[in-house]
C-alpha cells in the first residue's frame, strides 16, 4: 500500500511489493527477500552492513513511458532498467522517482543496487543511537505515464476576509519532443476550476491557481476534516493523467512564543517516535503504525515528533485522519562539528530537506518542519 487513499483514477499504477530476487556482495547463495523489507530480518544478514542487489522482472502491457517511484531505500540506491542506470539516490527516508521513455510492450528487468555502509560517502547515515538498516524499506510502484504528466500538487490554504482561500500549484512535466498545449482541471468539495498551460519540449512548468472555497470546514486536532483534491490533465479534451491529494484547511502561526492553529493557541503533548520494530526493522507495517497511533491516542497525545527523519507517508496519513500534530525532522540531527565538515554533508542535508517538504507538503497534520 502506497498511501491510505487512491492517488490516481486515470494513471495506471502497479505496486511492486512482494518477493524480489536478492544477492548480497560477498555471498555466493541466491536469495529472495520481501519488498518492503530490511535484509537484517534474514538470519544470514543479522546486523550486516554492505551492498546488496534486488532484481525483479515486470511485464509492461502497452508500449509507453514508465515511471518508477521508490518511497525509501536504505540508504543509497542505484536503479537500473534493462541494464541502463536511471537513478541514483541517497537517504533512506525520502522518496525518489525516475522515468524511462518509450518502453516496449513485454517483459523487463528492474535492478536496485543498495548500499548501507558507513564512510565519507554517507554524511547523514552514520553510527548513531538508532540502527541504519539495509534494503528497499518502503513501498515501490510502477506507473504508466503519458508524454505530459503531473509531477506534484501543492495546496496552501489561507484566510482572507474571514473566508478560506487557497493557492494551488500544479507541477507538470513534458517528455514530448514538441511544444504541447493542455488544460488543468481541479476539483475539490464540488467546485471545479479550469486553467490552460503550455509546455515546451522536454520542460517542466507550474500552473498556479488562486481560489476561494465556501462551505469547507477547518482541519484541527478535535475535528480533522479532510478533502480530496483532484488534479486532471487534459490534452485535446481527453483526460490523459491525474493526481489526487488529500488536504485540510488550516493555518499555523507562531506569536509570542506560542503556536496558533486557525488563530487558536495549541499545546503539543505527545511522543518521540522511531520507525523500528524487532520483527520489521525500519520497514514498519501498517498494522504496527496503527498500533503506535492507538497507544499514543489512548494516552491522550495530540502530537508526535518523527525522530530523527521523515516518516513513512502512510503514518502521516494516519496523523491527518486522527488529528495528530506532527513535528517532522529532516535527517541532519545530533551531529558533531566533525560530522558536519564531511564534504557531502551540505548537499545531502539540502536534498533531504527539499525532498521531505516537496513530498509531504500537503499534510495538514505537519505543523513543524
Secondary structure as GFF3:
##gff-version 3
##sequence-region A 1 369
A	DSSP	beta_strand	12	15	.	.	.	ID=ss1
A	DSSP	beta_strand	18	24	.	.	.	ID=ss2
A	DSSP	beta_strand	31	35	.	.	.	ID=ss3
A	DSSP	three_ten_helix	39	41	.	.	.	ID=ss4
A	DSSP	three_ten_helix	43	45	.	.	.	ID=ss5
A	DSSP	beta_strand	51	60	.	.	.	ID=ss6
A	DSSP	beta_strand	64	70	.	.	.	ID=ss7
A	DSSP	beta_strand	73	74	.	.	.	ID=ss8
A	DSSP	beta_strand	76	81	.	.	.	ID=ss9
A	DSSP	beta_strand	84	90	.	.	.	ID=ss10
A	DSSP	beta_strand	96	103	.	.	.	ID=ss11
A	DSSP	beta_strand	106	115	.	.	.	ID=ss12
A	DSSP	beta_strand	135	136	.	.	.	ID=ss13
A	DSSP	beta_strand	140	145	.	.	.	ID=ss14
A	DSSP	beta_strand	148	160	.	.	.	ID=ss15
A	DSSP	beta_strand	163	174	.	.	.	ID=ss16
A	DSSP	beta_strand	180	188	.	.	.	ID=ss17
A	DSSP	beta_strand	191	199	.	.	.	ID=ss18
A	DSSP	beta_strand	204	213	.	.	.	ID=ss19
A	DSSP	beta_strand	227	235	.	.	.	ID=ss20
A	DSSP	beta_strand	238	247	.	.	.	ID=ss21
A	DSSP	beta_strand	252	255	.	.	.	ID=ss22
A	DSSP	beta_strand	258	261	.	.	.	ID=ss23
A	DSSP	beta_strand	264	266	.	.	.	ID=ss24
A	DSSP	beta_strand	270	272	.	.	.	ID=ss25
A	DSSP	alpha_helix	286	298	.	.	.	ID=ss26
A	DSSP	beta_strand	303	306	.	.	.	ID=ss27
A	DSSP	alpha_helix	313	322	.	.	.	ID=ss28
A	DSSP	beta_strand	325	328	.	.	.	ID=ss29
A	DSSP	alpha_helix	337	340	.	.	.	ID=ss30
A	DSSP	alpha_helix	345	360	.	.	.	ID=ss31
A	DSSP	beta_strand	366	368	.	.	.	ID=ss32
###
